[in-house]
Amino acid sequence: MAEAGQLIFISGGVRSGKSSFAEKTAMELTKKTQGNLHYIASGVAFDEEMKDRIKRHQQQRNEGEHQWVTWEEPYFLHNLSTVFQPNDIVLFDCLTNLLNNRLFQTEERLMDPSFHKEIRISIIEGILSVQKSCHTLIVVSNEILNEPIHSSDLVLVYAKLLGRLNQQVVARAKEAYLVEAGIPICMKKEEDDVAFRDGWSM
Amino acid sequence: MHFVMGGACNGKAEWVRSHFCLGQYPHENWIKAYECSNYDWFSEDSTDSLVVLEGIEYWIKDLSLQYESDKVRQIWKETLLNWDRWEKDGCKRKLIIIGSDITRGIVPVEKADRKWRDDAGWTFQDTVQLCDRVDHIWYGIGQRMK
C-alpha cells in the first residue's frame, strides 16, 4: 500500500463510460481500504439543466450499496486537502471542468502566458495535495485533442494546457486508462510499465 | 522511416526527444511544417543525419487546399518515397515524421476542413504503410503500432 496516496488517471470521449468506470474503480478500492468514498465535483451549476444533472448524478451515486460524500470545488482542490482520511478513496470528475473554471475566472489575464503557467502549476499542486491526504485519488479527464486545433488562439491555449496537465497527471499516476465505448484500456500500470512501452531501445 | 502520431499536445515531440537521445547525431535538423511551407526540405548534398518533420498535417492541409484528394495522396506518396530514398541512400540517416491526429472531432462546418480531415486520414494510412515503425503517443505514453 502506498504511503503518500496513489493516483489513477482515467480519460475517454463524451459518453464513453469513463465516469462509470471511475466510480466502479473507486468502489472496488474502498472495499479493500475500508475507507470512505468521496466525490469532488468541479462543475458549476450555471442553469437549471446543470443543476438537475448534478442532482441526478448525486442520487445515482448513492443508489448503490456505497454512500458517497460529495464536495463541490470548482476552483481550488487545495481547499479539500484536510478533509480526507488516509484510507479514503477520492474521485475527482473532471480536470477539464476545473481548467475551464480557472481559465475563465478572470477575463483580463485570459491571454497572458504567465497566468496560464500559474493555473497549470496550481492545478497540479491541488491534485498532489489531495493525493497526499488520501489513499487513492482518481482523476477523470476528457479526450478532446484529436481534431484540428486552429479555430482560435484561445482554443490553442486551452488545448496546450489540458495536454500538459493530462501528461503531468499520467506521469505521476500509478495507473492510466483510456475508456473506449465502455471498455477501459490500460495504458499504464506501474508494475508492467516497461514491458508495455516496448522499452527505450531503438 | 519512423512515424510518431497521436492527438495534439500529447507530448509527441517530447517523446521523440527522449526516445532518440537528440544531440547524439552529428547533424540534426528539426523541421516544423507550420513554419516552413515547403515539404521538399532536403537537398542531395545534405549533411543532415537525423531529420525530424513535425506537424505533417499542415503540409497535408496545403496540398488538400490545392488538389483533389486522389492527387493529394499521389503527391504525398511520391514525397514519402523521396524521403525514404534519402534515408536509405546515406549511412546512419534517420527520418522521423510527427503527425497530429485531427480525425476524431465533430464533422467540420467548412467544406475545406472536411476535405482536410479526410485527406489527413488517408495520407496517415499511406504514411503508416511506408514507415518501418509507427508509435502512437497518448499523454506521453508511447504504444508501438508497427
Interface residues (C-beta under 8 A of the other chain):
Chain A: F9 S11 G13 E143 I144 L145 N146 E147 P148 I149 A159 K160 L162 G163 R164 N166 Q167 V169 V170 A171 A176 L178 M187 K188 F196 R197 D198 W200 M202
Chain B: G7 A8 C9 N10 G11 S18 H19 F20 E57 S100 D101 I102 T103 R104 G105 I106 P108 D113 W116 R117 W138 Y139 G140 I141 G142 Q143 R144
